[in-house]
Amino acid sequence: MPTTQSLVDLLAAQPDVDSTGWFGKLWDITRELGDKLTARFELKPDGSTEKFANYTSLDGNAKGSLNTFVGPEIDWFVHSHIGNPKHSFTNMHFTVWLGPQAKAPHFGMAMGTMPDIFFYFDYIPRVDMMVDLDYLDKYYQPVNAKWREFVDNPDYRPFISRDVYMRESVSQTGFVYLTTPSDKAISDIRELAHFMFDGFLRNVNEAPATPEIERAALAERDLRVRRAIADRDPANVVGEQLFGKDRADALVRGLWGGDRLSERLK
């Protein structure tokens, strides 16, 4: 059955268990994708989040890292984690926001524990696919069969956000699920992660250049979407509980690049 409880309610309802091992296995998947990313793209750190490379809560129990990068083809890349794995909760992001030189979809990924494993994978669209059917067919139709595998698998419970914008931000082939931690689940998630990321790289490599006249508007749209996803995430309240509102707000700005030092791609 689909899960419609908020992440905060799910955390409160679940037993407090040590998820350190499962967190490590999920974090390893992000490192594997990171190797593929750096093999394909030129990247450099953005200094605005250097202070969050490693941080802890005032009581020393919760920890996190937020690292952001930019490059000639990538406007903003986020590799981060937050939480207290010894007490169930972790969350990690691996999100690649492309520059406006091409309209291939961005790559979105989030995973974590509560203690059930939560995961999200999607190609974040950059056009209105109710109108641009070629875009829909090129980038989303090839994912549909894989999407059906998960929606038909009772081991994976669809997670449906109560927030209307968060639902709007997920494409019709986005993967947003909860599952019981197991080696089989980790294997399935690893396979899905590489399937989606390899497809993302292929899409980038094959994407035609965006006409110069369209790039400024595309870059502006990308930023508005990125900021809205970060600002409106209902799970931000968990960060406030762990690290306080001021630091949580700064971390959210880091996710969308609100304090970035490097110039945006145009």
N, C-alpha and C positions, 0 to 999 in steps of 0.2 A: 504493500500500500504506500502511496506517496506520503511524505512527511511534510507537514505544513507548520509545525512548531517553529518558533524563532530559535536561532542558535543559542540565545541566552537561556530560553526555557529548556532547550535540549540539554545544555550543560548542567542546569540545576537539577534536572530529572535523572541524570545518569550517575552511576557510582563513581567515586573518586578513585582512579586506578593509575598505576604507573604506565604511561604510554611512551616511555623513552625509546624503547626498541623499535616500535612502529614509526615514531617520528624519524628516527635515524634512517630507516629504510625508505621512507618517502623523501627525505632530504637528499638521499643518494640519487634518486631519480632526477631531481632538479640539477644536480651536478652533472649527470650524464647528458642532459639536454644542454647545459652550459658549455660542455666540451664541443658539442655540435654547433652551438651558436658562435663561439669564438673561432671555430675553424672556418666559418663562412663569412662573418662580419668583422669589420674593424671597430673596436670599441675602446673608450677611455672613460674613467670614472668622472662623475659630476661631483664636485667638491661640496655641494650643498648638503649632502647626507653623510659626509665623512664622520661627523660626530655620532652617527647612529650605526657605525660599522659593528659595534658591539655595545649593548646597553643592558642595564638591569633595573628592576623595580627598587623602590626604596628599602623594602625588606629583604632584597637579594634573592627572592625565590623565582620570580618571573624574569625571563631574559629575551633578547631579540637581536636581530641584525637587519639593517636596511641599507642595501647597496644599490646605487643607481648609475647607469652608464649611458653614453651617447656615442654616435658615430655617423659617418657619412650617409648611411642608409637608415639608421635607427634614431628616432627622435628621443625615445625614452625607454630604457630597459630597467625593470625592477626585479631584483632577486632578494627576497626578504623572508624572515620568519619571526614569530612572536609567540610567547606562551610559557607555560610551566609544564613540561612533559611529565614530571613526576606526579602531577595532579591533573591528569587527563587532557588538558587543553593545549593544543598547538595549532598554528596556522601559518602557512607559507605561500608566497607569491612568486611566480616566474612569468612575467608579462612583457611582451615585446611590442612596442608601439612604433610602427614604421614611420618614416618621413613621407612627405607628399609626392615624392618623385614617381611613385606607383601606387595603384589603388588596391593592391592585394590586401586581404584582411589582416588585421593584427592578430597576434597569438595571445590568448588568455589562459592562464592556468593558476589554480589555487588548490591546496590540499591541506589536510590537517587531521587532528584527532580530538574527540570530545567525550568518551574515548572511542566511539565508533569512528571509522575513517570517513571523512568528508572529502570529495574531490569535484573539481570543476575544470572542464576543458572546453574551449570554444574558439572559433575564428570570429573575431569581432568585426562586423561588417562596416563598410564605409560608404555605403549607398543605400537608397531606398529599394529594397528587394521586392516590394510589391509592384514596382515599376521596372526595375532593371533585372529582367528575367535572365539575361545572359550571365550576369554576375551570380545570381542564385544557382544556375545550372553549372557554372564553371567551378565554383568554390564550395558549394554546400551539397549538391547532389552526390558527389563522390563519397561524402561522409555519411550519407543517410543509411546505408546498409549496416555500418558499424554502430550507428545510433540505435538501430532497431535491435541489434544484439543485446545491448544493455537494457533497453526498455522492456524487453521480453524476458530478461533474466531475473528471477525472484530474489537472487542474492543481493541485488542492487535496488535500493529504495529511492525513487526520485525525490529530491529535495526541492520543494516549491516555496520560494520566498513569499512572505506575507506582504512585502513591499512592492508596490506596483512598478516602480522604476527598475528595481532589480530584476523583476520578471521581464520587463521590456528590454533589458540590456542583454538577455540571453537569446541567441539565435535559435531557430527551430531544429538545429542539429547540435545544440549545446549539450554537454554532459554535466549534469549536476546531481550527484548521488551521495547516499550514505550506505555504508556496508560494515559488517562485522569484521574486525581485524583478523587477518589470516594470511599465511604465506600465499595462498591462491589469490586472494584479493590483491596483494602487492604485485604478484606476477601479472594479473590482468591490468592493473593500473599502469604498470611499467610498459606493457605492450601498447596500451592506449596512448600513453604519453608520447612514445616514439612514433606511433602511427600518425598522431596529430601534428607533431613537430616536423616530421619528415614531409608531410603534406604542406605545411606552412612554408618550409624552405623551397619546396618545388613551386609553390604558388609565387613566391617572391622571384625566383629565378626566371619564371616564364612570363611574368607580368609585363605588359607594355608600359611605356613611360606615360605619365600623366601629362596632358597638354599644359604648357606653362601657365596659360590663362586660368586654369582650374586649381592650381596648387595652393594659392593663398586661402581660398575658401575651404579646401580639403583640410589644410593644416588647422584652421580655426575650428572646424567641426571635430577633428580628432581631439583637440584640447578640451573642448566642451564636454565631449563624451567621457574622456578620461577623468576629468575633474568630477563630473556628476557621479560616476561609478564609485569613486573614492569617497566623496563627501556624503553620499546618501546611503552608504552601506550600513545596515542596521547593526552589524557586528562591531561597529566602532565603539559601542558602549563597553564591550569587553576590554578593549585597550584602555579606556578611561578607568575602568575598575582596577586594572593591573598597574598602570603607570601614571594615572592622574590625567586630568583633562588637558592641561597645557602640553605635556609631552605627547599625548595621544593625537592632539590636533596637529602638532608638528610632524608626526609620523604620517598622518593622512596627507598633509601637504607634500611630503616626500614621495608618496605613491603617485601623485599626479604631476609633480614637478613645480609646485608653487613657489619654491625658494631656489630654483635652479640657477646655476651660475653660467652654464654654457648657453649659447644662442640656440634658439629653436631652428629646426630645418625648415626651409621655405621652398 
